[in-house]
């Protein structure tokens, strides 16, 4: 199921919409269950994965997929599978946020924030920092590592994003306790 989930996650990233499948079983009458002695011992049900139907229509003008197989081909999908395994700690909270329906921006941030912070940690380790040192890195350093890895290609000012994120966090942490 790990491979299945990784492909589903690629589809989710491509569409930025929920992709789900329903596991079902199919009867293989032509392939009964057999023991090592070759004796037939009844029907054998096999696991099958069937695409789920779309519950809601996509928005008008919605581009069905940002990525197509022709864009990736087999080598690109294999690269994705490797990245998915390597960065699962960062990707899981971000991708699972897609499945949160009718939620607030604060909830989405609470869901995705740890994933972005984990991405900074994983990039630091990948680039040679010890896990212990990367684990003690401050949020600013982790976010800056993400920016470096993205080569500052964000559609907004990445440095300002880091400053606002860290600055807002510091202001929240240094507020006086609310009187009881």
N, C-alpha and C positions, 0 to 999 in steps of 0.2 A: 504494500500500500504506500510505502515511501515514494516509490517511483511515480505512482498514480498521483499522489499529493503534489509532487514537484511539477508535474505536467499541468495539473489543475492550477497551481500557483502561477505558472507562466501564462496561462489563459487569463487568470484574474488580473495580472499585471497588464496584459495586452488590452483587456477590455475595461479594466477598473470597475468591473461589476462582478457580482457573485456568480461563480460557476460551480455547479454542484452535480454530483452523480449519485445515483441510487444503486447500492450493491444488491444484486439479486442472484438467484441460483437457477440454473437451467438443467433439465434432465437430459442426460446423454444415454438414450436407450441403446445406441450402437456401441457403447463402451461401458459395460457393467463393471461393478467393483469386483476386483479379483485379489485373491491372496497369493502368496509366493508359490504355492503349489499349482497355480493356474486355474483353480476352481472359481466359478462365478458365484458371487454372494449377493446378488440383487442390484438394484439400480444405483447409479452414481450421480449425485448432483454436483455440478461444477459452479464455482463462483464466476459471475459475469458482471461487468460494470456497464450500466446503461445510462446514457445522458439523460439528465432530468429536463423536464420541460420548463420553459421560461415562464415565470409567474407574472411578470409585468413586462409590458412592451418597452423597448428602449426609447429614450427621448427622441423627439423629431430632429433629424439631421445628425444623429449620433453615428460616429464612425465605428463600424463593427469591431475592428481590431487595429490596434496601433502597430502590432507586429504580425507578420504573416509567416508561414512556413518558408516561403520563398525568400524572405529576408534573413532567416536564420539557417535554414537547411540542417542537416543532421549534425554537423560540427558545432553549430551554434546552440543547438538543443543540448548536446553533450556538455558544452561549456556552461550552460545554465544549470544543468544537473550538478556539476561540480561546485559552482558558486552557491547554489541552494544548500548543499551540504555544508560548505565552509562557513556560510553566513546565516545559517538557520536562526541563531540566537537573535539576530537583528531583524531578519525578514519576517519571522512569525508574528510578532505583535503588529507590524505595519500591515501585512497582508490580511491578518484577521480583522483589522479595523474596517475592512470593506464589508464585512458581514454584519456590522453594527447598523441597525436600521433606526431611523428617526432618533438620532442621538445629538447631543449638543457638541459644539466645537471643543469645549473643555474636556468632555469625555473622550473625544477623538484624540486630543492632545495627550491626555493621560494614557491612552492606549499606544500611540505611536512614539511618544517621547522616549520611553525606555528602549525602543528598537533603534532609534537614531543614536542614542548614547551607546548602546551595545555595538553598533556599527563602528563608531569611533574606536572603541576598545579593540574590536576584532581587527581593524585596519592597523592599529598600533602593533598588535602582536604579529600580524602578517608581515609588517615591515621591520621586524627584528626586536621589538621591545619585549622584555620578559612579561609574562602574564601578571606577575605580582606588581611590577611597576605600572603597567597599563591599567591594572585594576585600581591603583591609587591615583590615577590621573584625574584632574579636575574636569568638570563639564566643559569649560572653555577649550581645553586642550583636545578633548574628544571631538567637539564640534569643528574645531579648526582642522583636525585630521581628516574629517569627512570632506571639508572644503578642498583641502589639498588633493585628496584622491579624486574628487570630481573635477579637478583642474579649474575651479571657479567658473564652471559652465552653467550655473543656476540662472533662471530667468529673473533673478532679483539680486540685490547686493548681498552676497554671502557674509561679508565681514559685518555689515550692519545687522544682519540676522543673528549672528553670534552675539554681538554686543547687546541687542535687545533681549535675547533669550537669557543670557547670563545676568544682565542688569536687572531684568524683571524678577528673576529668581532671587538675586541678592536683596532687592528691595522687599520682597515677600518675607525673606528669612530674618531681616533686621527690624521688622515692625515691632513696635511695643505690644506686649500682650494686651488683649482686650480686657478692660476692667469687668469684673464679675458683677 
